[in-house]
Amino acid sequence: MAEQLALRVGVLFSQTGATAIIERSQLNGALLAIEEINQSGGVNGRRLEPVILDPGSVPIRYGEMAEQLLSEDGVTVIFGCYMSSARKEVLPVVERRNAMFFYPTLYEGFEYSPNVIYGGAAPNQNSVPLASYLMELYGNRFYFVGSDYIYPRESNRVMRNIVRQGRGTVVGERYVSLDGTPEDFDAVIADIKRQKPDVIFSTVVGTGTVHFYQAYLRHGGNAAKVPIASLTTNEAEVEAMGPQAAAGHITAAPYFRTISSDANRRFLDGYRRMFGSITTVTSCCEAVYFQVHMFADAVRRIGSTDTDRLRVALMSAEYDAPQGRVWVDPENHHTFLHSRIARVDETGEFVIQREMPRPVKPDPYLAYPALNDWSLRLLNPDPDPLGSRLEHVVHVNQQHH
């Protein structure tokens, strides 16, 4: 019997440009999942065939290439995008053509689309616990530094509200272009020294992250006293900047490659076999990995890639991901994810400091006070109708060096 036609899926991650450092890891995560699915017999006998395009980190190109995938390349499902500005270009394309779009990246929240499955952390899954941790251990004077596009500005707006709710202040806020040079961060560091914050909150992305952390070290920044804390700095960027520049700094994310679990060991072993090293494994890589598997499982169950049927099937999708069990929230198409905070050690590895004992319900609009309102939690020590309170944080390592 002849093999059935391959099932084509769009893979839209940049391999060049400012955000390639992270998007290459996302591409690898997608390809690893596709390889595993094909090795196990495909999807109902059909091999997955990735149609890979490189937008070059230029936001408008993501929309153009999404259009190409859907209109010319026989694709009805796309996995892609890191930047929010890129996602915003793809969104109207998939909605107009009624395709499914899997977005595997943390983002600023305040969005919903029936055509999108959001696999990255929403603000209540990373910003809220990170702010709580930083104000408890370092202080309440924050300095914001970001790349100059949608996500950093919107993420900082959300974080500003969270910090103020916790009776903190933002003493400075600066933005640097996506293609910023190392010298561009010198003025930022000088202003940080003038303002004397307790902590620096970074939404700098891509190669800018490498430049920023290296500049902080070059100008005598002390991570033990005033750390850079981020939602975006990951293992690939730590590898690029070097452990000396990264040591002592903090990231909040659902996944770190140092997680000890059978699922994570299988994931890392597979990644190492396919790509030769695990140095570029990141949280966003892990997110697209489990999203591809979720997609394949849903298609197996319904025997179709029809978007309307697939959307319904995905509302009950779950997967034993490297970060732990995750599942899609049918209320908002975001994903129940684990919440962790880690600090980089002297070897360049993330060491988990705190983690929630179970997945956190996604709340992209910060609409549930019991999850996100600090003042309410202070007044009522047990407001846990959704099973995701910050007070249940497991203190893995609270030692403040």
N, C-alpha and C positions, 0 to 999 in steps of 0.2 A: 504494500500500500504506500502510495506516495505521501511524503511528509506534507502536512498542512502548511499553508502559507504562514510566514512569520508574522507575529503580532508586533507592529512597529510602534515605538514610543519616542516622543521627542525628549531630548536631553539638552537643556539650554543653560550652559554654564561657561563663563569666560575662561579661556586658557591663556589669554594675554591681557595686558592692561593692569590698572591699579588694584583691582580686586581679584586678580588671578591667583594670588597666594592662597586664598581661601576657596575660591570656586573650583580650582583644580582638585582640592580634596573632596568637594561635593561631587564632582564628576566621577572621581574614583569610587566613592560610596555607591553611586548609582550603578556603575559598571560591575562592581563586586556583587551587588544584589542580583543583577541581571544574569551574571555568570552562574551564581548559585542556583537560581531558578531554572536556567537552561540545563545545568548539570543534573538536576533532579527531575527532568522530564518536561520542562517548560510549563506552559499554562494550558491545561486540557490538550496536551499534545502539540501545542504551538510554541515555537521558540520566540523569546522576546528579542527584537532587533532594535537597538538604539539608533536613532537618527540624531547625530551629534552636530551642533552648530556652535560657533564661537562668536559671541557678540562683542568681544574685545573690551569689556567693561564700559561700553558706551550705552547709556540707558535707552536711547531711542532705537538702537539696533535690536534690543530684546523684543520689542513690539513688532518690528519688521520681520524678524526671524520667526516669531510665533505665528505670524500670518503665513509665512512660507511653509512652516511645518504643517499647519492645518489645511491650507488650500492646495499645496503642491506635493507634499511628501506623504500623504496618506495617514497622517497621525491624528488621533482624537484625544490623546492624553499627553501632557507635557510635565516634566519634572524640571524645575529650574529656578534661577534667580537668587542672588544674594542681597543686593541693594533694594531698598524700598522703592527708589525711583525706577528701577528696572521692573519690579513687580507691577507698579502703577502703569507701565507701558503695556504689559502683557494682559492685565486684567480686562480691559474692554474688548480685546481680541477674543479671548476665550469665552467671554459672556456673549458676544455677538454671534459666535459660531457654536455656542453650546458645547464646548469641550471641557474636559476636566484638567485642572491645573493643580499640581502638588507643589506647595511652597515650603521648603525645608529649612527656613531661616528664622531666628528670633527677629522680632520686629516691634514697632511702637504701639501696636494695637489699634483699636478704634476703626476696625474694618470687618466687613462680612461680605462674602459672595457665595451664592449657591454653587458656583463653579470652581471653588477653591477649597482644598484641604490644607490647613495650616499646620505644619509639623514642628515649627520652632516655638520658642518660649514667648508667651505674652507677658506684659509688664508685671502682672501679679505673680508670675512664676519665676521671675528673676529680679526685677527692680525693687519690689517690695521687700523680699528677704535680704537683698544686698544692702539696702539702705538701713534696715534694722541692725544688721551685723556691723556695719561701719560706724553707726552712731553709738552703738554699745561699746565698741572697742577702741575707737579712734577719736571721736568728737563729732560736733554737729556743724562745722564750717566746711562747706563743700566748694570746690572749684571745678567747673565743667569745661572740658575740652572735647571738641568733636570735629569730624570731617564735615564739609559744607554741602550737605544735601538733606533730603527729607528725613531719613531715619534719625540721624543725630539730633537734629533740631526738635523733632517730635518726641524722641525718647527723653531728651533733656527737659522738655516741657512737662512730661509725665513725672520724671524724677524730681523736678523742682516742687511739684505739688506734694509728692510723697515726703520729701525732706521737710517741707514746711509743716505738714501734718504732724511730723515727729518733732516739731519745735526746733528744726535746724534752719540754717541760712545758706544761700548761695552767694559767695563773696566775689565770684568772677566767672565769666563765660566767654570762651574764644572758639573760633572755627578756622580751620585750615582747609584749603582746596584738596580734592582727592589726589591730585598730582603734586602735592606739596613736597618741597625739598627738605633735607635735614635743617637747613638754615632757617626755614620758615618757622620751625618750632623754637628757635632761640628766643624770639620775642615772647612767646607763650611762657616759656620757662622763667624768663625775667619777671613777667607779671605775676606768676605763681609765687615767686620769692617775695615780691612786694606785698601780696595779699595774705600770705602766711595761712593757708587753709589747713584743716586737720586731715583732709583726704582729697584726692583728685579723682573725679569721675570721668572716665574717658569713653567717648563714643567715636573715637578715631578708628578707621578701618583700613584694611589692606596694607600697602607698603607704608602708609602714613603711620601706622601703629609701630612699625619697626623704627622709623625715624624718631618718633616721639619718645619711646622708651630709651633709645640710645642717647637722645639729647638730654633726657632727665638724668641719666647716669653721668654723662659728660659734664654736666653743670653741677654735679655734686648732690643730686637728689638722694634722699635717704628713705628707702622703701619701708624700713622698720618704723620710722616716725611718721612719714607722710606717704602712704602707698598710693599707687595708681590702681584704681578699682574699675573694672570694666565688665560689660556684658558680651563684648565682641572679641577680646584678645584670646587667642586659642593656641593650641599646640603648634600649628604650622607657623604662626607668627613668632612664637617663642623660639622655635628652631631657627628662624631667619635672623632674629635679633641677637641670639646668643644668651646663655644662662645668666651671665653677669648682669646684663641689662634687665632681665626678666625677674630675677630672684627677689622674693618678698612681695611682689605685686599680686593682685587678687582678681579673680574672675568668678562670676556667677553663671552657671549653665546647667542644663539637665544631665550632661554627659561629660566625663573626662576619661581619657584612656587608661587611667590608673584604677578604675573601678574593678573590684575583684568579684567576678561572677562567671559562671560557665558560659552564659550567652556572650559576654564581652570577650572572653578568651577565644571562643570560636570565631567571633568577628575579627579580632586582631590577627589570629592565625591565618584566616582567609585573606585578609588585607596584605599581610606580609608575603604570603605565597604569590599573590597576584602582582604586587607592586614593589616587592623587595625590602620594604622598610615600613614601620608604623609611625615614623616621625611626623608625617603630615596628617595623621588621623585627628579629626576635630569633631566638635559637637554638631556642626552643620553637616559634616560628612555622615555621621551616625544617623542624623535625621532623614536624609534622603535615602539612606540604606533601608531603614525600616519602612519608609513610605513606599518604596518600590515593592517590598514584600507585602505590605498591606494591599496595594493595588492588585498584585498577582493573586493573592488569596481571595479577594472580592470577585475577581473575574472567574476564578475556578468555581466559586459558589453559585454564580448566576449564569455562567456559560455565555457571557456577552460582554462587549465593551460599549454598549449603548449608554450614552451619558446619563440619561434619566434613571435607568435601572442601576447603573454603577453608583450613582449618587446615593440612592437608597441603601445599597449594600454597604457602602462605606460608613454609613451612620452606625453600624454595629461592628466596625473594624477594630481589631486589637492585635497586638503583636508582642512577643517576648523579645523586646529590643535589647541591645547591649546595655542601655541605661537602666533596664528593668521593664516590667510590663507597662505598656502604653495603650491608650485607646482614644478614638475620636469621640468628641462630645457632640451629640446630635443637635444640641441647642444652638451651637455657633460654628461648627465645622473646624474648631481648633482641637488640640490634642491634650489629654491628660498627660502631663509630663512630670518627671522627678525634678526636684529643686535642690541644687547643691552649690556650695561656695568653696572655692579652693584657692590656695596660695602656692605660688611657684617656689620650689626649693632651689638649692644651690646647683643642682644638676640639670635644672630646666624642666622638671616634672611637676605637674600639679598635684598637690597634697590636699585632699578634701578636709575641710575644717568643720563644716556643718552640712547636714542633709535632712530633708524631710523624710519621715518614715514611710510615706506612701505617696503616690502620684497626686499632683495638685490640679484641681479643676481649673481649666482655662477661663479667665475672666477678662477678655480683651477690652471691655469697656469700663473695667474697674467698677462694676455695678453692684457687687455684693459686699456690703459693709462688713459682714462677718469675716470676710477673707482679707480685706484691705484697709479697713479704717482703724488706725492706731488708737484714736481716742476712744472708740467703741470698745476695743479690746481691753483698754485700761479700766473702763467702767465695768465691763462684764468679762470676767476672766475665763468664761467658758462658752463663747458664742461660736459653736462648731456645727451648724446644721449641714455643712457641706463636707465635713471631714477633712479640712485642709488648713488647720490653724498654724500660725507661725510659732505659737507657744510649744507645739509638739516637736520643734526642731531637735534633732539629735546632736548633741555637742560632741562631735568626734574628736576635736582638738581645739580647745579654746585658748591655748597658750599664746599670749601676745608677746612676740619677741621685740 
